[in-house]
Amino acid sequence: MFEAAKLGRKVSKESYKEQVPDLRTELLEVQRQLKDTNTSVVVIISGVEGAGKGEVVNRLNEWLDTRGVQTFAFWDETDEERERPRYWRFWRTLPARGEVSVLFGSWYMAPLLYRMTERCSDVDLDAELTRITDFERMLTEDGTLLIKFWFHLPEDVQKKKLKKLERSDRSRWKMLPQKGQFSVHYQQFEQVAEHIIRQTDTGIAPWYLIEATDDRYRDLTVGRTLLESIKARLEAPKVTTATATSHAPSLPADPDAQVTVLDHVDLTQCLEKSHYKTELKRLQTELNKLAWEAYQKKRSCVLVFEGADAGGKGGAIRRVVHSIDSRLYRTIPVAAPTDEEKAHHYLWRFWRHIPRAGRLSVYDRSWYGRVLVERVENFATQEEWKRAYSEINEFEEQLVESGIIVLKFWLHISKEEQLARFKAREETPYKQHKITDEDWRNRDKWDDYKLAVNEMVIRTSTEYAPWTLVPGNDKPFARIDVLKTVCERLKAALENDNARHTSPCKMVKS
């Protein structure tokens, strides 16, 4: 593979000076056009040491309008990055639509470093590369243009360049000292790199091998490739959106075939007031202790609350957080996305709020809006919500692998109970803000939502992040059921040493 990057290509100084002005002009023009599209651009910079990757990054920042470009380098992890799932740091750097991010190292750095230092096996490496291809496919399907550059040098040229860097105390482009060791193991490094490139070189996110022996050739090739890639995306035919139709799933007409998982929730269950108060005090006391124990053991928790309008999510959440020190949790109310959020992948706004180790994030509605309200109300295309199931499962799997306890609750009530609560809200002054015209419109699509919930539960209730269906007609029963589930799951996780994942990366040997 790397033979193509060892051919000794060169560009004369005169030719370079002649080509650069036109190239810069064209790059600025396509960047200007990019601002008005739904496309974001992610440029990945990787390769062997001494190939001038830092120089290339600075050249791109010189040629492009820096107001629409951000550059990120992934070397040492910060404390807050180590206390969250590994991909959290990458999600934070993804550009908004119409903008560019240049990632120096990116998600390819850890697999390469860990395999070179034998902290992961070939099997672990392949599993991580599969995750990377899935991640990149998810981004490209959402409109991201991925341009991946690998910079390569022949071994003898690399040695000369590294020696030159060592002699130049004034050089601005010095590599990290610990990475210089890879030049000693050039052949092994090349083999691991070739395996990574072959496994992740896809039609939607191909690798571009850049010969870096000659600086001028290297820079011009990167600039031309970037220009042509963006131009091709801008000139691609626009995909027209089909006429909006209902995205609610359909079941066979036979009455016996219309049964959903929600129909098996026993809504007659209730709790006596005296028993409720006793249980509430006991469970809140227990949850307080468990929350502090989780903090000491650096175990995070993500609580997801979904349910029909007036289903009791707010009341259940208040009973949970009331028993936890306010320094240990955040409640994330999820409403319609802001302009900033709409300019990113829909999971971006949820990744931002993943808690640090030992803390809790409580989502009042969540990423499941993509397969519920966005599906039923036609805010998402059929292609978008259909692929969301696997995207959500992958997202939650990464949370669990990093040691986060994921608890998901659907608070279910009957259609009759919802109507009674709607009317009560209209008649109670301090509750009137809770009822809107949108609530009544959503009620008209009760059956559509019911079938969408059915498919959501079936396709996203996993072993590592199962759904808990809570009977909600009786509020005391629902609140105790939620508290009891949180305590049981949190206690089991803290007691089970095998459930604790201290490694920030699945592929690293424990």
Residue pairs with C-beta under 8 A, 6 or more apart in sequence:
1 194
1 197
1 198
1 209
2 152
2 190
2 194
2 209
4 209
4 211
5 150
5 152
5 153
5 209
5 210
5 211
5 212
6 152
6 153
6 154
6 211
6 213
7 211
8 211
8 213
8 214
9 211
9 213
9 214
9 217
10 213
10 214
10 216
10 217
11 19
11 214
11 216
11 217
11 220
12 216
13 216
15 216
16 216
16 219
16 220
19 220
20 220
23 63
23 220
23 223
23 224
23 227
24 63
24 223
26 227
27 63
27 64
27 223
27 226
27 227
28 63
28 64
28 65
30 227
30 230
30 231
30 234
31 64
31 65
31 68
31 100
31 230
32 65
33 234
34 41
34 68
34 98
34 99
34 100
34 230
34 234
35 68
35 98
35 99
36 98
37 97
37 98
37 233
37 234
38 97
38 98
38 143
39 97
39 98
39 143
39 144
39 145
39 233
39 234
40 94
40 95
40 96
40 97
40 98
40 99
40 100
40 101
40 143
40 144
40 145
40 344
41 95
41 99
41 100
41 101
41 144
41 145
41 147
41 230
42 94
42 95
42 100
42 101
42 103
42 139
42 144
42 145
42 146
42 147
43 60
43 100
43 101
43 102
43 103
43 147
43 149
43 226
44 103
44 106
44 108
44 146
44 147
44 148
44 149
45 53
45 56
45 57
45 102
45 103
45 104
45 105
45 106
45 149
45 151
46 53
46 105
46 106
46 108
46 109
46 112
46 148
46 149
46 150
46 151
47 53
47 149
47 150
47 151
47 152
47 210
47 212
48 151
48 152
48 153
48 158
48 182
48 183
48 186
48 189
48 190
48 193
48 212
49 158
49 162
49 175
49 179
49 180
49 182
49 183
50 153
50 158
50 161
50 162
50 165
50 175
50 183
51 151
51 152
51 153
51 158
51 161
51 210
51 212
51 218
52 151
52 161
52 173
52 212
52 215
52 218
53 104
53 151
54 104
54 172
54 173
55 173
55 215
55 219
56 149
56 151
56 218
56 219
56 222
57 71
57 102
57 104
59 219
59 222
59 223
60 69
60 102
60 222
60 223
60 226
61 69
61 71
61 102
63 223
64 100
68 98
68 99
68 100
69 99
69 100
69 101
69 102
70 93
70 95
70 99
70 100
70 101
70 102
71 101
71 102
71 104
72 93
72 101
72 102
72 103
72 104
73 104
73 105
74 89
74 90
74 103
74 104
74 105
74 106
74 107
74 109
75 105
75 109
75 176
77 89
77 504
80 356
81 88
81 89
82 357
82 504
83 298
83 300
83 356
83 357
83 358
84 300
84 354
84 355
84 356
84 357
84 402
85 354
85 398
85 399
85 401
85 402
85 404
85 504
86 110
86 398
86 402
86 504
86 505
87 107
87 135
87 351
87 398
88 351
88 354
90 103
90 106
90 107
91 347
91 348
91 351
91 352
92 351
92 352
93 101
93 103
94 101
94 139
94 144
94 344
94 345
94 348
95 101
96 340
96 343
96 344
97 143
97 343
97 344
98 343
107 132
107 135
108 132
108 196
108 200
110 128
110 505
110 507
111 120
111 125
111 128
111 129
111 132
111 196
111 507
112 192
112 193
112 196
114 120
114 124
114 125
114 505
114 507
114 508
115 122
115 125
115 192
116 182
116 185
116 188
116 189
116 192
119 508
119 509
120 128
120 505
120 507
120 508
120 509
121 509
124 506
124 507
124 508
124 509
125 192
125 195
125 196
125 507
126 199
127 506
127 507
128 505
128 506
128 507
129 196
129 199
129 200
130 199
131 394
131 506
132 200
133 199
133 200
133 202
133 205
134 394
135 394
136 146
136 200
136 202
136 204
136 205
137 202
137 204
137 205
138 345
138 387
138 391
138 394
139 146
139 345
140 146
140 204
140 205
141 383
141 387
142 345
142 346
144 345
145 229
145 230
145 233
146 204
146 205
147 208
147 225
147 226
147 229
148 200
148 205
148 206
148 207
148 208
149 207
149 208
149 210
149 222
149 225
150 193
150 197
150 207
150 208
150 209
150 210
151 210
151 212
151 218
152 209
152 210
152 211
152 212
153 161
153 211
153 212
153 213
154 213
155 186
155 187
157 213
158 183
158 186
159 183
162 175
162 180
162 183
165 171
165 173
165 174
165 175
182 189
183 189
197 207
197 209
200 207
201 207
208 225
210 218
210 221
210 222
210 225
211 217
211 218
211 221
212 218
241 381
242 381
242 382
244 378
245 378
246 376
246 378
246 448
247 375
247 376
247 378
247 380
247 382
247 385
247 452
248 375
248 376
248 445
248 447
248 448
248 449
248 451
248 452
249 451
249 452
249 454
249 455
250 451
251 257
251 258
251 451
252 258
260 450
260 451
260 453
260 454
261 453
261 454
261 457
261 458
261 469
262 412
262 450
262 453
262 454
262 469
265 412
265 469
265 470
265 471
266 471
267 412
267 413
267 414
267 417
267 471
267 472
267 473
268 471
268 473
269 471
269 473
269 474
269 477
270 473
270 474
270 476
270 477
271 279
271 474
271 476
271 477
271 480
273 476
276 476
276 477
276 479
276 480
279 480
279 483
279 484
280 319
280 479
280 480
280 483
283 323
283 480
283 483
283 484
283 487
284 319
284 322
284 323
284 483
285 323
286 487
286 491
287 320
287 323
287 324
287 483
287 486
287 487
287 490
288 323
288 324
288 325
290 487
290 490
290 491
290 494
291 323
291 324
291 325
291 328
291 329
291 360
291 490
292 325
292 328
293 494
294 300
294 301
294 358
294 360
294 405
294 490
294 494
295 328
295 358
295 359
296 358
297 358
297 494
297 500
298 357
298 358
298 403
299 357
299 358
299 403
299 404
299 405
299 493
299 494
299 500
300 354
300 355
300 356
300 357
300 358
300 359
300 360
300 361
300 402
300 403
300 404
300 405
301 355
301 359
301 360
301 361
301 404
301 405
301 406
301 407
301 490
302 354
302 355
302 360
302 361
302 363
302 399
302 404
302 405
302 406
302 407
303 317
303 320
303 360
303 361
303 362
303 363
303 407
303 409
303 486
304 363
304 366
304 368
304 406
304 407
304 408
304 409
305 313
305 316
305 317
305 362
305 363
305 364
305 365
305 366
305 409
305 411
306 313
306 365
306 366
306 368
306 372
306 408
306 409
306 410
306 411
307 313
307 409
307 410
307 411
307 412
307 413
307 470
307 472
308 411
308 412
308 413
308 418
308 446
308 449
309 418
309 422
309 439
309 442
309 443
310 413
310 418
310 421
310 422
310 425
310 434
310 435
310 439
311 411
311 412
311 413
311 418
311 472
312 411
312 413
312 472
312 475
312 478
312 479
313 364
313 365
313 411
314 364
315 475
315 478
315 479
316 409
316 411
316 470
316 478
316 479
316 482
317 331
317 362
317 364
319 479
319 482
319 483
320 362
320 482
320 483
320 486
321 329
321 331
321 362
323 483
324 360
328 358
328 359
328 360
329 355
329 359
329 360
329 361
329 362
330 353
330 355
330 359
330 360
330 361
330 362
331 362
331 364
332 353
332 361
332 362
332 363
332 364
333 364
333 365
334 363
334 364
334 365
334 366
334 369
335 365
337 346
337 349
341 348
341 349
346 367
346 370
346 388
347 367
347 391
347 392
347 395
350 363
350 366
350 367
350 395
351 395
353 361
353 363
354 361
354 399
354 404
355 361
355 404
357 403
367 392
367 395
368 392
368 456
368 460
370 380
370 384
370 385
370 388
370 392
371 385
371 388
371 389
371 392
371 452
371 455
371 456
371 460
372 449
372 452
372 453
372 456
373 379
373 442
374 380
374 384
374 385
375 385
375 452
376 445
376 448
376 449
376 452
377 445
380 388
389 456
389 459
389 460
392 460
393 459
393 460
393 462
393 465
396 406
396 460
396 462
396 464
396 465
397 462
397 464
397 465
399 406
399 465
400 406
400 464
400 465
400 501
401 501
401 506
402 501
402 504
403 500
403 501
403 502
405 489
405 490
405 493
406 464
406 465
407 468
407 485
407 486
407 489
408 461
408 465
408 466
408 467
408 468
409 467
409 468
409 470
409 482
409 485
410 453
410 457
410 467
410 468
410 469
410 470
411 470
411 472
411 478
411 482
412 469
412 470
412 471
412 472
413 421
413 472
413 473
414 473
415 443
415 446
417 472
417 473
418 443
419 443
422 435
422 439
422 440
422 443
424 431
425 431
425 432
425 434
425 435
426 432
426 435
442 449
457 467
457 469
460 467
461 467
468 481
468 482
468 485
470 478
470 481
470 482
471 477
471 478
471 481
472 478
492 499
493 499
493 500
502 510
503 510
